Amino acid sequence: RVPVFGADGEGIREAADVVASGGVVLYPTETVYGLGGDPHEVVVMERIRRLKGRDADKPVLVLTDDWARVVAWLDGVSEAHRRLMTHEPPLPVTLLFDAASATPPWLVGPDGWVGVRRTSDLFCRAVIGRADCALLSTSANEAGGTAPHQFDDVPSAIREGVDCAIDAGQPLAGTPSTVIRFDGEDLVAIREGAVHVKTLREIIG
């Protein structure tokens, strides 16, 4: 059976060790339960896609605790990007950037973008810090299914297909992140989610 831990010190250590050794983790975020691992490892991406039954051309976002971890992957960072990137607390918003040449190709979507979110979740931030790498993140549901905000809502095939699972012990917010990109300085909403686009436009000013 796959070991299940709480979102506590032991869970942080176990999840980070799995990530650092090239495994796949089921874990809570500030939005929904996610599947993740080391974004530098293509085998991790392939396992996650198999678990979800997801098409290879559908990109997976990356969570970070600090933009410095991923800055080498980002091209065309605008002032509007920076206003959202530096917002405190971090917003549940995935920003799409032009992928720089250093970006692992399996992180790049068909339009040449890479999606990154600076997470506010203390558990995720601790795992990222201990594993010393950003974290792949895609909702822990089968393709076309509903993103789970409770551990028991994660399909059993996914729960049993990871190397380590973290149960937060309570429901998560349940609304996936808002996904946006910029066309010049114009904000383009790719997916409405946890933050209203109107709010983001007000932050950008």
N, C-alpha and C positions, 0 to 999 in steps of 0.2 A: 504493500500500500504506500501511496505517496504521503510523506510526513506533512502534517498540518500544524502550523505554529500560530501564535497570536501576534498582533502588531506591536511587539514589545522588544526588549533588548535581545532576547534569544531569537526571535523572528528576524530581527535586523541582521544578526550574525549569520544565521542559516541562509537567508535570502541572498545576502551579499556574497557568501562563499559559493553559492550555486552560480550566481552571475559571473563571478571572477573565474570560475572553472569552465565556463562555456555552456552552462545549463539554462533551462527555462523555468521561470517562476510565475506563479499565479499570485497576484498581490492587489491590495486596495490602493486607490489613488484618491484625490480630492473630488473625483467625479464618479467613476464606476470601477469595477474590478477589471484589471488588465493582465495581459500576458506580456512577459518581457524577458530581456536578457541583454547580453553585451552587444551593442549595435555594430561592433567591429567584426563580428563573427557571422559569416553568411549561413553557417549551419543552424544557428539560432533562428535566423529569419525563416529558413526553410522549414524547421520544425513547427514554428508558430503558424506558418501558412497551412501546413498539413493539419494541425489541430483545428484550425478554423474552417478549413475547406475554402481557403481564400485564393482568388486569382493572383498570379504572380505580378500582374501590372498594378495591383492596388497597393499603394505605399503604406508604410507603417511609420507613425510619428516617433519622435525621440523625446524623452523627458530628461531634463537636466536640473541640477541645483544651482548652476552658475553658467552664464553664457560663455565664459572662458573655455569650458570643456569642448564646446562645439563651434567656436568662432571660425576655425579653419574650414568648416564646411559651408559657410554662409557667404554668398556674394550679394552685392547690391543692397547692403543694409542702409536703409534710409533714415532720415530724422524721425519720420512717423513710426517706423519700426522701433527706433530707440525709445520713444516715449512709452510704448507698450512694454518693451523689454525691461525697462527700469522701474516700472510701476510697482509700488509696495502697498499691500502685499501682492505677490505674484498672482496674476489673473488666470482663471481656467480657460485660456485662449491659446490655441495652436497657431503659430505664425508660419506661413509658408515663405521660404526664401529661395532665390535662385541658388542651386547647388553648385558649390565651388568644385574645382577639379579634384580636391582632396577627399571629397565625400565618397564613402563606400557606395558603389553603384546600386546595390540592393536597397539603399535608402531613398533613392531618387525616383520620383514619380514620372509618369510618361510625359509630363509637361516640363520636366527638368527642375522640379521643386523638391526641396526637403522640408519636412514639417517638424518644428521643435516647440516644446512648451517648457517653460521654467516652472516647475511644480512648487506649490505651496505646502504639499503634504509632508508632514514631518517624518513619517515612516519612509516614504520614497526618497526624501533628501538624505536620510541617514544611510539607506542602502546604497545610493549613488556614491556618497562620500566614502563609505567603507570599501565598496568594490572598486572605487576610483575610476569609474567610467559612467558615461550617460547610460540611459536605460531605454531599450526598445519598449514601446507601449502601444498595444492595440486592445480594444475591449474584448473581454473573455467570453465571447459568444460565437456560435457557429455563424458562418456567412449568412447575412440576411436576418439573423436573429436579433433579439433585444439586448442591449448592453446591460449586464447585470449589476444591480446596486446592492444585492445581498449575496453572501457566499453561497447559500443553498440554491440560488438561481443559476449558478454557473453549471453548464451541462456536465454530467458525470464523465463523459468521454474526455473533456478538457481537463477536469480536475485530476483524472487518473493518468493524463498524458504528460504532466509536468514533473519536474524534479523536486519541487518544493512548493507548498501552498500556504498562503497567509490569510487567516480569517480575522477580519477586523472586529468581529463580535457584535457589530451593529450595522444598520443600513448606511450606505454611503449616500451622497447627495443625489446621485442617480441620473443627472443630466450630463451627457458628454460635453466636452469642450467645444466652444465656438471655434471654427476654423476660418481664417482670413488670409488674404494676400493683399499686396499693394500693386496697383497699376500706376506707376509714378507715385504721386502723393494720395491717390484715390484709394480708399479702402473698398475691397471687394469681398463680400461674404461668400464663402464656399459652403459652410454649414452653420446654420443657426444653432446655438447651444446655450451653455451655462451663463454667458454674458450677452446682453442685448447689443446688437451692432450700434444702436444709437448711443449707448453708454461709451463704447469704444471711440466713436467719432468725437464725443465730448472730451474724452481724455486726450486725444490727439490735438484737438483745438483747431 
